[in-house]
Amino acid sequence: MKNLLLLLVIAASIWAGLALDRAGWKYRKQLWQFQGAATGLVAGYLLGRSKLI
């Protein structure tokens, strides 16, 4: 289940990055926020799994 969630978050982050090229200026800020949140979630998950913190 966790791997599926991680894969879904990564796929959504990639989709948001690609959508930035087609999005107007009105939606770019929301897409940047979504991509930043997804990246933070993945980084937090990976750091938590590696037991470095």
KELOMAR-7893 format. One record per residue: residue in one letter; chain; x, z, y of N, C-alpha, C in turn. Coordinates in pm, 1 decimal. Example, Ala and Ser with C-alpha at 12.3 -4.5 7.8 and 13.67 -1.06 7.14 Angstrom:
2
   rest   kette        n.x        n.z        n.y       ca.x       ca.z       ca.y        c.x        c.z        c.y
      A       A     1319.0      780.0     -569.0     1230.0      780.0     -450.0     1320.0      780.0     -330.0
      S       A     1285.0      708.0     -225.0     1367.0      714.0     -106.0     1290.0      787.0        3.0
//
This chain:
53
   rest   kette        n.x        n.z        n.y       ca.x       ca.z       ca.y        c.x        c.z        c.y
      M       A       82.3        0.0     -120.0        0.0        0.0        0.0       86.2        0.0      125.7
      K       A      193.8       80.6      124.4      280.6       85.7      241.8      350.9      -47.4      264.0
      N       A      391.0     -112.5      153.7      457.4     -242.0      168.0      362.3     -346.3      225.3
      L       A      236.8     -339.9      184.4      137.6     -433.1      237.1      115.0     -410.3      386.2
      L       A      107.1     -284.0      426.8       89.9     -251.5      568.1      211.0     -296.5      649.4
      L       A      330.3     -273.2      596.8      452.5     -314.8      665.4      457.2     -466.4      679.7
      L       A      421.7     -537.5      574.5      419.0     -683.1      578.9      316.1     -733.3      679.3
      L       A      201.0     -668.2      684.0       96.7     -705.8      779.2      142.2     -685.0      923.3
      V       A      209.7     -574.0      950.3      258.6     -546.2     1085.6      365.2     -647.2     1125.7
      I       A      455.8     -680.6     1035.3      560.5     -778.5     1065.0      498.6     -915.5     1091.5
      A       A      403.2     -955.3     1008.6      337.5    -1084.8     1027.7      262.9    -1089.6     1160.7
      A       A      195.0     -980.9     1196.3      122.8     -976.9     1323.4      218.5     -981.4     1441.6
      S       A      333.9     -917.7     1428.2      432.7     -920.1     1535.3      489.5    -1060.6     1554.7
      I       A      517.0    -1128.2     1445.2      566.1    -1266.1     1453.8      459.3    -1356.0     1515.0
      W       A      333.4    -1337.2     1472.6      224.0    -1416.9     1528.7      212.4    -1394.4     1679.3
      A       A      225.8    -1270.0     1722.7      215.9    -1240.1     1865.9      330.3    -1304.9     1942.1
      G       A      449.3    -1304.5     1884.4      563.0    -1369.2     1949.2      541.6    -1518.7     1964.4
      L       A      488.1    -1582.5     1862.0      460.9    -1726.1     1869.8      346.7    -1756.0     1965.9
      A       A      250.6    -1666.6     1974.2      135.9    -1687.7     2062.5      174.4    -1676.9     2209.6
      L       A      287.5    -1614.4     2240.2      330.0    -1602.5     2380.1      351.9    -1738.6     2444.4
      D       A      393.5    -1837.2     2364.8      416.0    -1970.4     2420.1      285.7    -2036.3     2464.0
      R       A      177.0    -2007.6     2392.2       49.0    -2072.7     2421.9      -39.5    -1991.4     2513.8
      A       A       -9.7    -1865.0     2529.1      -97.4    -1776.4     2606.8      -75.5    -1795.9     2756.2
      G       A     -181.9    -1778.1     2829.6     -170.1    -1780.1     2974.5     -110.8    -1649.0     3023.5
      W       A      -82.0    -1642.8     3151.6      -20.7    -1522.3     3207.9     -111.1    -1400.9     3195.1
      K       A     -242.8    -1425.1     3187.9     -338.4    -1314.6     3179.6     -318.0    -1232.0     3052.3
      Y       A     -280.9    -1296.7     2943.0     -272.5    -1228.5     2814.0     -130.4    -1192.6     2771.9
      R       A      -30.6    -1237.8     2845.9      107.5    -1213.1     2803.1      143.2    -1065.6     2800.4
      K       A       95.5     -989.5     2897.2      128.5     -847.3     2900.3       72.8     -776.0     2777.0
      Q       A      -51.0     -808.2     2738.9     -109.5     -745.1     2620.3      -34.3     -784.5     2494.0
      L       A        8.1     -910.6     2485.0       83.0     -953.5     2367.4      219.2     -886.2     2361.9
      W       A      284.5     -869.4     2477.5      413.1     -799.1     2479.3      395.1     -654.4     2436.3
      Q       A      287.8     -590.9     2481.8      262.1     -452.1     2442.9      235.0     -442.3     2293.3
      F       A      158.3     -535.6     2239.8      129.5     -535.1     2096.7      256.6     -555.8     2015.6
      Q       A      339.2     -650.6     2058.5      462.4     -678.1     1984.9      557.1     -558.8     1993.2
      G       A      565.3     -493.8     2107.8      649.1     -375.2     2120.9      599.6     -260.6     2034.3
      A       A      468.2     -243.2     2028.6      412.1     -137.5     1944.4      437.6     -165.7     1796.9
      A       A      421.8     -289.9     1755.7      445.5     -325.6     1615.7      592.4     -308.7     1579.1
      T       A      681.7     -347.1     1669.1      824.7     -330.2     1643.8      860.7     -182.9     1634.9
      G       A      804.5     -101.2     1722.1      829.2       42.8     1717.4      777.6      105.1     1589.5
      L       A      661.8       59.3     1542.7      606.3      110.6     1417.7      696.8       77.0     1299.7
      V       A      744.9      -46.5     1295.1      833.7      -87.8     1186.0      965.6      -12.4     1193.2
      A       A     1022.6        0.7     1313.2     1149.2       72.9     1327.7     1133.2      219.5     1288.6
      G       A     1025.4      282.3     1330.5     1000.5      421.4     1293.1      983.2      438.0     1143.8
      Y       A      913.0      345.3     1082.1      892.9      351.1      937.2     1026.2      337.0      863.7
      L       A     1106.5      238.7      905.9     1234.6      216.2      838.5     1330.4      332.1      859.8
      L       A     1334.0      389.3      979.9     1420.1      505.3     1003.6     1372.8      625.8      924.4
      G       A     1243.5      641.9      913.2     1189.8      752.3      834.3     1221.7      738.0      686.5
      R       A     1218.3      614.6      637.5     1248.4      590.5      496.6     1397.0      606.3      466.6
      S       A     1482.6      577.1      564.7     1626.9      584.8      540.7     1679.7      727.2      551.3
      K       A     1597.9      819.8      599.9     1633.3      961.7      612.2     1754.5      984.6      703.3
      L       A     1770.4      898.0      802.6     1878.3      916.5      899.9     1840.1     1018.7     1005.4
      I       A     1711.5     1041.4     1022.7     1664.9     1136.1     1124.3     1623.4     1264.4     1056.2
//
